[in-house]
Structures are given as structure tokens and as C-alpha cells.
Amino acid sequence: MSFKDIVNKTPAELQEELLKLRREQFNLRMAAAVGQPAKPDQFGKVRKTIARVKTALNQQTRVGGKA
């Protein structure tokens, strides 16, 4: 998901997306702990997408609306 797609979402949608990404990150960690094969590149992708969502959410709350 690109940053342009993320910025166009409302704060409520961003919170929902953040929750979904956190769950995905948790599931990847649990799969790795159990020993199930997972794609190692997914860890970085999810982490970076979480950072993008948090950045967009922070920008929107500082500005007081959509950026």
C-alpha cells in the first residue's frame, strides 16, 4: 500500500488499518515461533506499512483534518 493511498483515508479507517496490520504482525511472529515457514520479507513490509499509517494518522491529527 502506497503512502498516497494511506493519506486519503479518514482517521477511523486508519485506526482500523493499523489494528489489522498489528494483528498480521502478531500472526507472523507466532508463525515464526511455532516454526511454520513464512516469507521473511513480510516482517519488514508489515512494519514499514505500520509506520506509514502511524505517520499519516499523526499528520492528520496535527493538522486537524485531512492533510
N, CA, C and O atoms as a Tripos MOL2 file, in Angstrom:
@<TRIPOS>MOLECULE
protein
  268   267    67     0     0
PROTEIN
NO_CHARGES

@<TRIPOS>ATOM
      1 N           0.8480   -1.1670    0.0000 N.3       1 MET1
      2 CA          0.0000    0.0000    0.0000 C.3       1 MET1
      3 C           0.9000    1.2390    0.0000 C.2       1 MET1
      4 O           1.8190    1.3640    0.8100 O.2       1 MET1
      5 N           0.6110    2.1310   -0.9170 N.am      2 SER2
      6 CA          1.4540    3.3190   -1.0230 C.3       2 SER2
      7 C           0.9930    4.3950   -0.0470 C.2       2 SER2
      8 O          -0.1180    4.3460    0.4800 O.2       2 SER2
      9 N           1.8610    5.3530    0.1740 N.am      3 PHE3
     10 CA          1.5440    6.4250    1.1250 C.3       3 PHE3
     11 C           0.3950    7.2880    0.6080 C.2       3 PHE3
     12 O          -0.3930    7.8110    1.3970 O.2       3 PHE3
     13 N           0.2970    7.4390   -0.7140 N.am      4 LYS4
     14 CA         -0.7970    8.2240   -1.2970 C.3       4 LYS4
     15 C          -2.1490    7.5950   -0.9680 C.2       4 LYS4
     16 O          -3.1140    8.3060   -0.6880 O.2       4 LYS4
     17 N          -2.2190    6.2580   -1.0020 N.am      5 ASP5
     18 CA         -3.4640    5.5630   -0.6580 C.3       5 ASP5
     19 C          -3.8020    5.7550    0.8140 C.2       5 ASP5
     20 O          -4.9680    5.9030    1.1810 O.2       5 ASP5
     21 N          -2.7850    5.7500    1.6400 N.am      6 ILE6
     22 CA         -2.9880    5.8560    3.0860 C.3       6 ILE6
     23 C          -3.4520    7.2560    3.4710 C.2       6 ILE6
     24 O          -4.3370    7.4020    4.3140 O.2       6 ILE6
     25 N          -2.8750    8.2740    2.8720 N.am      7 VAL7
     26 CA         -3.1900    9.6640    3.2330 C.3       7 VAL7
     27 C          -4.6440   10.0070    2.9240 C.2       7 VAL7
     28 O          -5.2390   10.8420    3.6040 O.2       7 VAL7
     29 N          -5.2180    9.3740    1.9090 N.am      8 ASN8
     30 CA         -6.5870    9.6850    1.5050 C.3       8 ASN8
     31 C          -7.6410    9.0550    2.4070 C.2       8 ASN8
     32 O          -8.8320    9.2800    2.1940 O.2       8 ASN8
     33 N          -7.2460    8.2850    3.3930 N.am      9 LYS9
     34 CA         -8.2050    7.6350    4.2880 C.3       9 LYS9
     35 C          -8.5230    8.5320    5.4820 C.2       9 LYS9
     36 O          -7.7470    9.4140    5.8490 O.2       9 LYS9
     37 N          -9.6810    8.2790    6.0710 N.am     10 THR10
     38 CA        -10.0910    9.0270    7.2570 C.3      10 THR10
     39 C          -9.3590    8.4660    8.4800 C.2      10 THR10
     40 O          -8.8410    7.3500    8.4310 O.2      10 THR10
     41 N          -9.3140    9.2280    9.5700 N.am     11 PRO11
     42 CA         -8.6510    8.7130   10.7830 C.3      11 PRO11
     43 C          -9.2620    7.4060   11.2890 C.2      11 PRO11
     44 O          -8.5420    6.5460   11.7960 O.2      11 PRO11
     45 N         -10.5640    7.2480   11.1600 N.am     12 ALA12
     46 CA        -11.2020    5.9940   11.6030 C.3      12 ALA12
     47 C         -10.7360    4.8210   10.7410 C.2      12 ALA12
     48 O         -10.4800    3.7320   11.2550 O.2      12 ALA12
     49 N         -10.6280    5.0450    9.4410 N.am     13 GLU13
     50 CA        -10.1430    3.9940    8.5490 C.3      13 GLU13
     51 C          -8.6840    3.6720    8.8400 C.2      13 GLU13
     52 O          -8.2700    2.5150    8.7600 O.2      13 GLU13
     53 N          -7.9090    4.6930    9.1770 N.am     14 LEU14
     54 CA         -6.5050    4.4640    9.5040 C.3      14 LEU14
     55 C          -6.3570    3.6570   10.7920 C.2      14 LEU14
     56 O          -5.4850    2.7940   10.8860 O.2      14 LEU14
     57 N          -7.1970    3.9300   11.7740 N.am     15 GLN15
     58 CA         -7.1540    3.1620   13.0250 C.3      15 GLN15
     59 C          -7.4950    1.6990   12.7540 C.2      15 GLN15
     60 O          -6.8740    0.7940   13.3130 O.2      15 GLN15
     61 N          -8.4830    1.4770   11.8960 N.am     16 GLU16
     62 CA         -8.8810    0.1090   11.5450 C.3      16 GLU16
     63 C          -7.7470   -0.6000   10.8030 C.2      16 GLU16
     64 O          -7.4660   -1.7680   11.0680 O.2      16 GLU16
     65 N          -7.1040    0.1000    9.8820 N.am     17 GLU17
     66 CA         -5.9830   -0.4570    9.1330 C.3      17 GLU17
     67 C          -4.8060   -0.7710   10.0620 C.2      17 GLU17
     68 O          -4.1430   -1.7960    9.9020 O.2      17 GLU17
     69 N          -4.5520    0.1040   11.0220 N.am     18 LEU18
     70 CA         -3.4730   -0.1120   11.9790 C.3      18 LEU18
     71 C          -3.7320   -1.3620   12.8170 C.2      18 LEU18
     72 O          -2.8200   -2.1500   13.0660 O.2      18 LEU18
     73 N          -4.9640   -1.5380   13.2450 N.am     19 LEU19
     74 CA         -5.3200   -2.7240   14.0220 C.3      19 LEU19
     75 C          -5.1220   -3.9910   13.1920 C.2      19 LEU19
     76 O          -4.6070   -4.9930   13.6890 O.2      19 LEU19
     77 N          -5.5310   -3.9410   11.9350 N.am     20 LYS20
     78 CA         -5.3750   -5.0930   11.0420 C.3      20 LYS20
     79 C          -3.9000   -5.4290   10.8430 C.2      20 LYS20
     80 O          -3.5200   -6.6000   10.8480 O.2      20 LYS20
     81 N          -3.0790   -4.4100   10.6700 N.am     21 LEU21
     82 CA         -1.6510   -4.6370   10.4740 C.3      21 LEU21
     83 C          -0.9750   -5.1730   11.7320 C.2      21 LEU21
     84 O          -0.0860   -6.0200   11.6480 O.2      21 LEU21
     85 N          -1.3910   -4.6850   12.8880 N.am     22 ARG22
     86 CA         -0.8270   -5.1970   14.1520 C.3      22 ARG22
     87 C          -1.1570   -6.6770   14.3280 C.2      22 ARG22
     88 O          -0.3220   -7.4560   14.7860 O.2      22 ARG22
     89 N          -2.3790   -7.0580   13.9610 N.am     23 ARG23
     90 CA         -2.7580   -8.4790   14.0450 C.3      23 ARG23
     91 C          -1.9330   -9.3170   13.0860 C.2      23 ARG23
     92 O          -1.4930  -10.4140   13.4300 O.2      23 ARG23
     93 N          -1.7220   -8.7970   11.8790 N.am     24 GLU24
     94 CA         -0.9140   -9.5170   10.9090 C.3      24 GLU24
     95 C           0.5180   -9.6700   11.4110 C.2      24 GLU24
     96 O           1.1240  -10.7290   11.2440 O.2      24 GLU24
     97 N           1.0590   -8.6210   12.0230 N.am     25 GLN25
     98 CA          2.4050   -8.6760   12.5750 C.3      25 GLN25
     99 C           2.4780   -9.7290   13.6910 C.2      25 GLN25
    100 O           3.4420  -10.4900   13.7680 O.2      25 GLN25
    101 N           1.4750   -9.7650   14.5350 N.am     26 PHE26
    102 CA          1.4260  -10.7530   15.6070 C.3      26 PHE26
    103 C           1.3700  -12.1700   15.0330 C.2      26 PHE26
    104 O           2.0760  -13.0640   15.5000 O.2      26 PHE26
    105 N           0.5280  -12.3670   14.0180 N.am     27 ASN27
    106 CA          0.4080  -13.6910   13.4060 C.3      27 ASN27
    107 C           1.7150  -14.1350   12.7650 C.2      27 ASN27
    108 O           2.0590  -15.3150   12.8240 O.2      27 ASN27
    109 N           2.4420  -13.2150   12.1580 N.am     28 LEU28
    110 CA          3.7410  -13.5600   11.5770 C.3      28 LEU28
    111 C           4.7340  -13.9780   12.6640 C.2      28 LEU28
    112 O           5.4960  -14.9280   12.4860 O.2      28 LEU28
    113 N           4.7190  -13.2590   13.7880 N.am     29 ARG29
    114 CA          5.6180  -13.6180   14.8950 C.3      29 ARG29
    115 C           5.2670  -14.9840   15.4660 C.2      29 ARG29
    116 O           6.1570  -15.7790   15.7680 O.2      29 ARG29
    117 N           3.9780  -15.2610   15.6140 N.am     30 MET30
    118 CA          3.5690  -16.5530   16.1610 C.3      30 MET30
    119 C           3.9030  -17.6910   15.2050 C.2      30 MET30
    120 O           4.3150  -18.7670   15.6380 O.2      30 MET30
    121 N           3.7280  -17.4600   13.9120 N.am     31 ALA31
    122 CA          4.0640  -18.4840   12.9310 C.3      31 ALA31
    123 C           5.5590  -18.7850   12.9630 C.2      31 ALA31
    124 O           5.9650  -19.9400   12.8380 O.2      31 ALA31
    125 N           6.3700  -17.7580   13.1290 N.am     32 ALA32
    126 CA          7.8150  -17.9580   13.2000 C.3      32 ALA32
    127 C           8.1950  -18.7090   14.4720 C.2      32 ALA32
    128 O           9.1050  -19.5380   14.4530 O.2      32 ALA32
    129 N           7.5060  -18.4260   15.5730 N.am     33 ALA33
    130 CA          7.8230  -19.0800   16.8430 C.3      33 ALA33
    131 C           7.4550  -20.5600   16.7980 C.2      33 ALA33
    132 O           8.1450  -21.3880   17.3930 O.2      33 ALA33
    133 N           6.3820  -20.8940   16.1050 N.am     34 VAL34
    134 CA          5.9390  -22.2760   16.0160 C.3      34 VAL34
    135 C           6.7830  -23.0510   15.0210 C.2      34 VAL34
    136 O           6.8780  -24.2760   15.0970 O.2      34 VAL34
    137 N           7.3890  -22.3440   14.0980 N.am     35 GLY35
    138 CA          8.2450  -22.9970   13.1220 C.3      35 GLY35
    139 C           7.6060  -23.1420   11.7610 C.2      35 GLY35
    140 O           8.1690  -23.7940   10.8820 O.2      35 GLY35
    141 N           6.4430  -22.5500   11.5660 N.am     36 GLN36
    142 CA          5.8040  -22.6030   10.2600 C.3      36 GLN36
    143 C           6.5860  -21.7190    9.2930 C.2      36 GLN36
    144 O           7.0140  -20.6200    9.6480 O.2      36 GLN36
    145 N           6.7630  -22.2040    8.0850 N.am     37 PRO37
    146 CA          7.5050  -21.3740    7.1240 C.3      37 PRO37
    147 C           6.7030  -20.1370    6.7350 C.2      37 PRO37
    148 O           5.5330  -20.2250    6.3610 O.2      37 PRO37
    149 N           7.3480  -19.0050    6.8310 N.am     38 ALA38
    150 CA          6.7270  -17.7370    6.4470 C.3      38 ALA38
    151 C           7.7130  -16.9990    5.5640 C.2      38 ALA38
    152 O           8.9160  -17.2530    5.6130 O.2      38 ALA38
    153 N           7.2060  -16.1020    4.7720 N.am     39 LYS39
    154 CA          8.0860  -15.3140    3.9260 C.3      39 LYS39
    155 C           8.7840  -14.2700    4.7930 C.2      39 LYS39
    156 O           8.1170  -13.4300    5.3970 O.2      39 LYS39
    157 N          10.0900  -14.3060    4.8620 N.am     40 PRO40
    158 CA         10.8100  -13.3870    5.7440 C.3      40 PRO40
    159 C          10.6410  -11.9170    5.3630 C.2      40 PRO40
    160 O          10.7610  -11.0410    6.2190 O.2      40 PRO40
    161 N          10.3650  -11.6390    4.0970 N.am     41 ASP41
    162 CA         10.2180  -10.2490    3.6850 C.3      41 ASP41
    163 C           8.9220   -9.6260    4.2030 C.2      41 ASP41
    164 O           8.7930   -8.4010    4.2140 O.2      41 ASP41
    165 N           7.9730  -10.4350    4.6260 N.am     42 GLN42
    166 CA          6.7000   -9.9070    5.1110 C.3      42 GLN42
    167 C           6.8640   -9.1400    6.4190 C.2      42 GLN42
    168 O           6.1210   -8.1920    6.6730 O.2      42 GLN42
    169 N           7.8210   -9.5310    7.2460 N.am     43 PHE43
    170 CA          8.0470   -8.8360    8.5110 C.3      43 PHE43
    171 C           8.3710   -7.3620    8.2690 C.2      43 PHE43
    172 O           7.7810   -6.4810    8.8940 O.2      43 PHE43
    173 N           9.2960   -7.1050    7.3730 N.am     44 GLY44
    174 CA          9.6910   -5.7340    7.0690 C.3      44 GLY44
    175 C           8.5840   -4.9470    6.3980 C.2      44 GLY44
    176 O           8.3860   -3.7700    6.6970 O.2      44 GLY44
    177 N           7.8570   -5.5920    5.4890 N.am     45 LYS45
    178 CA          6.7810   -4.9070    4.7840 C.3      45 LYS45
    179 C           5.6820   -4.4630    5.7380 C.2      45 LYS45
    180 O           5.1860   -3.3400    5.6510 O.2      45 LYS45
    181 N           5.3090   -5.3500    6.6450 N.am     46 VAL46
    182 CA          4.2530   -5.0150    7.6040 C.3      46 VAL46
    183 C           4.7260   -3.9070    8.5360 C.2      46 VAL46
    184 O           3.9750   -2.9770    8.8310 O.2      46 VAL46
    185 N           5.9550   -4.0020    8.9950 N.am     47 ARG47
    186 CA          6.4920   -2.9860    9.9030 C.3      47 ARG47
    187 C           6.5250   -1.6100    9.2330 C.2      47 ARG47
    188 O           6.1750   -0.6080    9.8560 O.2      47 ARG47
    189 N           6.9400   -1.5620    7.9840 N.am     48 LYS48
    190 CA          7.0120   -0.2900    7.2780 C.3      48 LYS48
    191 C           5.6180    0.2660    6.9770 C.2      48 LYS48
    192 O           5.4140    1.4790    7.0130 O.2      48 LYS48
    193 N           4.6700   -0.6080    6.6840 N.am     49 THR49
    194 CA          3.3040   -0.1470    6.4390 C.3      49 THR49
    195 C           2.6940    0.4060    7.7180 C.2      49 THR49
    196 O           1.9610    1.3940    7.6780 O.2      49 THR49
    197 N           2.9880   -0.2180    8.8490 N.am     50 ILE50
    198 CA          2.5210    0.3010   10.1400 C.3      50 ILE50
    199 C           3.0900    1.6990   10.3540 C.2      50 ILE50
    200 O           2.3760    2.5920   10.8110 O.2      50 ILE50
    201 N           4.3510    1.8960   10.0350 N.am     51 ALA51
    202 CA          4.9750    3.2140   10.1950 C.3      51 ALA51
    203 C           4.3180    4.2490    9.2870 C.2      51 ALA51
    204 O           4.1200    5.3940    9.6910 O.2      51 ALA51
    205 N           3.9830    3.8520    8.0720 N.am     52 ARG52
    206 CA          3.3120    4.7730    7.1530 C.3      52 ARG52
    207 C           1.9400    5.1830    7.6820 C.2      52 ARG52
    208 O           1.5720    6.3570    7.6290 O.2      52 ARG52
    209 N           1.1910    4.2120    8.1910 N.am     53 VAL53
    210 CA         -0.1450    4.5010    8.7160 C.3      53 VAL53
    211 C          -0.0440    5.4160    9.9280 C.2      53 VAL53
    212 O          -0.8090    6.3720   10.0500 O.2      53 VAL53
    213 N           0.8920    5.1310   10.8220 N.am     54 LYS54
    214 CA          1.0520    5.9760   12.0040 C.3      54 LYS54
    215 C           1.4890    7.3810   11.6350 C.2      54 LYS54
    216 O           1.0600    8.3450   12.2700 O.2      54 LYS54
    217 N           2.3370    7.5190   10.6150 N.am     55 THR55
    218 CA          2.7660    8.8360   10.1620 C.3      55 THR55
    219 C           1.5920    9.6270    9.6070 C.2      55 THR55
    220 O           1.4160   10.7990    9.9430 O.2      55 THR55
    221 N           0.7900    8.9940    8.7600 N.am     56 ALA56
    222 CA         -0.3750    9.6670    8.1760 C.3      56 ALA56
    223 C          -1.3680   10.0540    9.2540 C.2      56 ALA56
    224 O          -1.9400   11.1430    9.2080 O.2      56 ALA56
    225 N          -1.5790    9.1740   10.2280 N.am     57 LEU57
    226 CA         -2.5050    9.4570   11.3210 C.3      57 LEU57
    227 C          -2.0050   10.6360   12.1470 C.2      57 LEU57
    228 O          -2.7940   11.4970   12.5360 O.2      57 LEU57
    229 N          -0.7050   10.6850   12.4180 N.am     58 ASN58
    230 CA         -0.1270   11.7760   13.1640 C.3      58 ASN58
    231 C          -0.2320   13.0900   12.4060 C.2      58 ASN58
    232 O          -0.5220   14.1270   13.0030 O.2      58 ASN58
    233 N          -0.0010   13.0610   11.1040 N.am     59 GLN59
    234 CA         -0.1210   14.2780   10.2940 C.3      59 GLN59
    235 C          -1.5480   14.8040   10.3160 C.2      59 GLN59
    236 O          -1.7780   16.0080   10.4250 O.2      59 GLN59
    237 N          -2.5020   13.8880   10.2120 N.am     60 GLN60
    238 CA         -3.9030   14.3150   10.1910 C.3      60 GLN60
    239 C          -4.3360   14.8950   11.5320 C.2      60 GLN60
    240 O          -5.1090   15.8520   11.5680 O.2      60 GLN60
    241 N          -3.8580   14.3380   12.6180 N.am     61 THR61
    242 CA         -4.2630   14.8570   13.9250 C.3      61 THR61
    243 C          -3.5790   16.1880   14.2180 C.2      61 THR61
    244 O          -4.1550   17.0390   14.8940 O.2      61 THR61
    245 N          -2.3640   16.3790   13.7200 N.am     62 ARG62
    246 CA         -1.6830   17.6660   13.9320 C.3      62 ARG62
    247 C          -2.3290   18.7870   13.1400 C.2      62 ARG62
    248 O          -2.4690   19.9070   13.6300 O.2      62 ARG62
    249 N          -2.7190   18.4810   11.9220 N.am     63 VAL63
    250 CA         -3.3200   19.4820   11.0570 C.3      63 VAL63
    251 C          -4.7710   19.7210   11.4480 C.2      63 VAL63
    252 O          -5.3080   20.8090   11.2390 O.2      63 VAL63
    253 N          -5.3980   18.7010   12.0170 N.am     64 GLY64
    254 CA         -6.7880   18.8460   12.4240 C.3      64 GLY64
    255 C          -7.7630   18.3800   11.3680 C.2      64 GLY64
    256 O          -8.9500   18.7000   11.4290 O.2      64 GLY64
    257 N          -7.2880   17.6520   10.4330 N.am     65 GLY65
    258 CA         -8.1390   17.1360    9.3740 C.3      65 GLY65
    259 C          -7.2870   16.3950    8.3840 C.2      65 GLY65
    260 O          -6.1740   15.9680    8.6890 O.2      65 GLY65
    261 N          -7.8240   16.2470    7.1900 N.am     66 LYS66
    262 CA         -7.0550   15.5620    6.1570 C.3      66 LYS66
    263 C          -5.8860   16.4180    5.7200 C.2      66 LYS66
    264 O          -6.0030   17.6380    5.6050 O.2      66 LYS66
    265 N          -4.7650   15.7740    5.4770 N.am     67 ALA67
    266 CA         -3.5630   16.5010    5.0540 C.3      67 ALA67
    267 C          -3.5540   16.7120    3.5590 C.2      67 ALA67
    268 O          -2.6180   17.3060    3.0250 O.2      67 ALA67
@<TRIPOS>BOND
     1     1     2 1
     2     2     3 1
     3     3     4 2
     4     3     5 am
     5     5     6 1
     6     6     7 1
     7     7     8 2
     8     7     9 am
     9     9    10 1
    10    10    11 1
    11    11    12 2
    12    11    13 am
    13    13    14 1
    14    14    15 1
    15    15    16 2
    16    15    17 am
    17    17    18 1
    18    18    19 1
    19    19    20 2
    20    19    21 am
    21    21    22 1
    22    22    23 1
    23    23    24 2
    24    23    25 am
    25    25    26 1
    26    26    27 1
    27    27    28 2
    28    27    29 am
    29    29    30 1
    30    30    31 1
    31    31    32 2
    32    31    33 am
    33    33    34 1
    34    34    35 1
    35    35    36 2
    36    35    37 am
    37    37    38 1
    38    38    39 1
    39    39    40 2
    40    39    41 am
    41    41    42 1
    42    42    43 1
    43    43    44 2
    44    43    45 am
    45    45    46 1
    46    46    47 1
    47    47    48 2
    48    47    49 am
    49    49    50 1
    50    50    51 1
    51    51    52 2
    52    51    53 am
    53    53    54 1
    54    54    55 1
    55    55    56 2
    56    55    57 am
    57    57    58 1
    58    58    59 1
    59    59    60 2
    60    59    61 am
    61    61    62 1
    62    62    63 1
    63    63    64 2
    64    63    65 am
    65    65    66 1
    66    66    67 1
    67    67    68 2
    68    67    69 am
    69    69    70 1
    70    70    71 1
    71    71    72 2
    72    71    73 am
    73    73    74 1
    74    74    75 1
    75    75    76 2
    76    75    77 am
    77    77    78 1
    78    78    79 1
    79    79    80 2
    80    79    81 am
    81    81    82 1
    82    82    83 1
    83    83    84 2
    84    83    85 am
    85    85    86 1
    86    86    87 1
    87    87    88 2
    88    87    89 am
    89    89    90 1
    90    90    91 1
    91    91    92 2
    92    91    93 am
    93    93    94 1
    94    94    95 1
    95    95    96 2
    96    95    97 am
    97    97    98 1
    98    98    99 1
    99    99   100 2
   100    99   101 am
   101   101   102 1
   102   102   103 1
   103   103   104 2
   104   103   105 am
   105   105   106 1
   106   106   107 1
   107   107   108 2
   108   107   109 am
   109   109   110 1
   110   110   111 1
   111   111   112 2
   112   111   113 am
   113   113   114 1
   114   114   115 1
   115   115   116 2
   116   115   117 am
   117   117   118 1
   118   118   119 1
   119   119   120 2
   120   119   121 am
   121   121   122 1
   122   122   123 1
   123   123   124 2
   124   123   125 am
   125   125   126 1
   126   126   127 1
   127   127   128 2
   128   127   129 am
   129   129   130 1
   130   130   131 1
   131   131   132 2
   132   131   133 am
   133   133   134 1
   134   134   135 1
   135   135   136 2
   136   135   137 am
   137   137   138 1
   138   138   139 1
   139   139   140 2
   140   139   141 am
   141   141   142 1
   142   142   143 1
   143   143   144 2
   144   143   145 am
   145   145   146 1
   146   146   147 1
   147   147   148 2
   148   147   149 am
   149   149   150 1
   150   150   151 1
   151   151   152 2
   152   151   153 am
   153   153   154 1
   154   154   155 1
   155   155   156 2
   156   155   157 am
   157   157   158 1
   158   158   159 1
   159   159   160 2
   160   159   161 am
   161   161   162 1
   162   162   163 1
   163   163   164 2
   164   163   165 am
   165   165   166 1
   166   166   167 1
   167   167   168 2
   168   167   169 am
   169   169   170 1
   170   170   171 1
   171   171   172 2
   172   171   173 am
   173   173   174 1
   174   174   175 1
   175   175   176 2
   176   175   177 am
   177   177   178 1
   178   178   179 1
   179   179   180 2
   180   179   181 am
   181   181   182 1
   182   182   183 1
   183   183   184 2
   184   183   185 am
   185   185   186 1
   186   186   187 1
   187   187   188 2
   188   187   189 am
   189   189   190 1
   190   190   191 1
   191   191   192 2
   192   191   193 am
   193   193   194 1
   194   194   195 1
   195   195   196 2
   196   195   197 am
   197   197   198 1
   198   198   199 1
   199   199   200 2
   200   199   201 am
   201   201   202 1
   202   202   203 1
   203   203   204 2
   204   203   205 am
   205   205   206 1
   206   206   207 1
   207   207   208 2
   208   207   209 am
   209   209   210 1
   210   210   211 1
   211   211   212 2
   212   211   213 am
   213   213   214 1
   214   214   215 1
   215   215   216 2
   216   215   217 am
   217   217   218 1
   218   218   219 1
   219   219   220 2
   220   219   221 am
   221   221   222 1
   222   222   223 1
   223   223   224 2
   224   223   225 am
   225   225   226 1
   226   226   227 1
   227   227   228 2
   228   227   229 am
   229   229   230 1
   230   230   231 1
   231   231   232 2
   232   231   233 am
   233   233   234 1
   234   234   235 1
   235   235   236 2
   236   235   237 am
   237   237   238 1
   238   238   239 1
   239   239   240 2
   240   239   241 am
   241   241   242 1
   242   242   243 1
   243   243   244 2
   244   243   245 am
   245   245   246 1
   246   246   247 1
   247   247   248 2
   248   247   249 am
   249   249   250 1
   250   250   251 1
   251   251   252 2
   252   251   253 am
   253   253   254 1
   254   254   255 1
   255   255   256 2
   256   255   257 am
   257   257   258 1
   258   258   259 1
   259   259   260 2
   260   259   261 am
   261   261   262 1
   262   262   263 1
   263   263   264 2
   264   263   265 am
   265   265   266 1
   266   266   267 1
   267   267   268 2
@<TRIPOS>SUBSTRUCTURE
     1 MET1         2 RESIDUE 1 A MET
     2 SER2         6 RESIDUE 1 A SER
     3 PHE3        10 RESIDUE 1 A PHE
     4 LYS4        14 RESIDUE 1 A LYS
     5 ASP5        18 RESIDUE 1 A ASP
     6 ILE6        22 RESIDUE 1 A ILE
     7 VAL7        26 RESIDUE 1 A VAL
     8 ASN8        30 RESIDUE 1 A ASN
     9 LYS9        34 RESIDUE 1 A LYS
    10 THR10       38 RESIDUE 1 A THR
    11 PRO11       42 RESIDUE 1 A PRO
    12 ALA12       46 RESIDUE 1 A ALA
    13 GLU13       50 RESIDUE 1 A GLU
    14 LEU14       54 RESIDUE 1 A LEU
    15 GLN15       58 RESIDUE 1 A GLN
    16 GLU16       62 RESIDUE 1 A GLU
    17 GLU17       66 RESIDUE 1 A GLU
    18 LEU18       70 RESIDUE 1 A LEU
    19 LEU19       74 RESIDUE 1 A LEU
    20 LYS20       78 RESIDUE 1 A LYS
    21 LEU21       82 RESIDUE 1 A LEU
    22 ARG22       86 RESIDUE 1 A ARG
    23 ARG23       90 RESIDUE 1 A ARG
    24 GLU24       94 RESIDUE 1 A GLU
    25 GLN25       98 RESIDUE 1 A GLN
    26 PHE26      102 RESIDUE 1 A PHE
    27 ASN27      106 RESIDUE 1 A ASN
    28 LEU28      110 RESIDUE 1 A LEU
    29 ARG29      114 RESIDUE 1 A ARG
    30 MET30      118 RESIDUE 1 A MET
    31 ALA31      122 RESIDUE 1 A ALA
    32 ALA32      126 RESIDUE 1 A ALA
    33 ALA33      130 RESIDUE 1 A ALA
    34 VAL34      134 RESIDUE 1 A VAL
    35 GLY35      138 RESIDUE 1 A GLY
    36 GLN36      142 RESIDUE 1 A GLN
    37 PRO37      146 RESIDUE 1 A PRO
    38 ALA38      150 RESIDUE 1 A ALA
    39 LYS39      154 RESIDUE 1 A LYS
    40 PRO40      158 RESIDUE 1 A PRO
    41 ASP41      162 RESIDUE 1 A ASP
    42 GLN42      166 RESIDUE 1 A GLN
    43 PHE43      170 RESIDUE 1 A PHE
    44 GLY44      174 RESIDUE 1 A GLY
    45 LYS45      178 RESIDUE 1 A LYS
    46 VAL46      182 RESIDUE 1 A VAL
    47 ARG47      186 RESIDUE 1 A ARG
    48 LYS48      190 RESIDUE 1 A LYS
    49 THR49      194 RESIDUE 1 A THR
    50 ILE50      198 RESIDUE 1 A ILE
    51 ALA51      202 RESIDUE 1 A ALA
    52 ARG52      206 RESIDUE 1 A ARG
    53 VAL53      210 RESIDUE 1 A VAL
    54 LYS54      214 RESIDUE 1 A LYS
    55 THR55      218 RESIDUE 1 A THR
    56 ALA56      222 RESIDUE 1 A ALA
    57 LEU57      226 RESIDUE 1 A LEU
    58 ASN58      230 RESIDUE 1 A ASN
    59 GLN59      234 RESIDUE 1 A GLN
    60 GLN60      238 RESIDUE 1 A GLN
    61 THR61      242 RESIDUE 1 A THR
    62 ARG62      246 RESIDUE 1 A ARG
    63 VAL63      250 RESIDUE 1 A VAL
    64 GLY64      254 RESIDUE 1 A GLY
    65 GLY65      258 RESIDUE 1 A GLY
    66 LYS66      262 RESIDUE 1 A LYS
    67 ALA67      266 RESIDUE 1 A ALA
